[in-house]
Amino acid sequence: MFLLPFALTWVGYGLAPAVLAVFAYRIFNLWLPLGPAAAALYALRRRPPSAKDLVSDAEVGGDDRDALPLEDAGGAHDVHG
């Protein structure tokens, strides 16, 4: 994290431009996405959950007689018989 400016100086950049480049990189990499993320979080918290979100389709403790049978995916058979 703190060694990136020194790594850039090692490959030929000056220390001041390397520190400025790393600072700009940190701004674009971390702080720029925070605006849209905060707006999305605000929008998601304002939306009340619907009844569809609260009801699950899973059957706990039920039988699987109404489930569809699994199909053979590409003819994977037991070679040992």
N, C-alpha and C positions, 0 to 999 in steps of 0.2 A: 504494500500500500504506500509506504513512504519511500520505497526504493525505486519507484518508476522514474522520477526525475534523474536519479543517479544512473539508472540504466540508459536513459536517453543521452546523458552526457558521455557515457562510455562509448556509445556508437557515433558520437560526433556532434551532437547539439550542444549549445551553450547552456549553462545552468539556468539562467533567467528565462530563456525561451522554453526550456524543458519544464520548468515549474509552471509557467503560464499555460503550456499545452496540457499538462496534467490537471491543472485547475479547470480548464475549459472542458476537458473530458469528464471530470467529476460532475460538473454542472449539467452537462447533457445526459450523462448516464444515470444520475440519481435524482436531481431536483426537477428536471424538465418533465418526467412522467408523473410526478406527484400531483400536478394540476388535474389531468384527466382522471387519475385514480381517485382523487378526493371527490370529484364531481360524480363519478360512478358510484362510489360508496354512499354519497348523499342520496342519489336516486334510488339505490337499492334499499336503503333504510326507510325511505318514504313509502315504498310500495308495500301494502299490507299483504300477508300471505292469503292465497285463495284456498278454497276448500279442496281443490285438486292437489295443491302442494301438501296439504296436511294428511290426505288419505293415501295409504300405501296399497299397492296391488298385491303385495306378498301375502301368502297364506302361511300362518304360523301353525305348525303341527298338522297341516292338512295332508291329504294323500295326493299322489301325482298321477292318478288315473286319467285326469283330464288333460294332462300335458301331451304335447306332440312327441312322437318318438324321434330319437336322434337318427340322422342319416349317416351313412358311411361316407366319410370325406375322402374321396379319391381312391377307394379300394384298399384301405389299410387293413390287411388281414393278418391273422396270426400265422407266421411261417412255420411254427413248430407243430401245428396241427392239434 
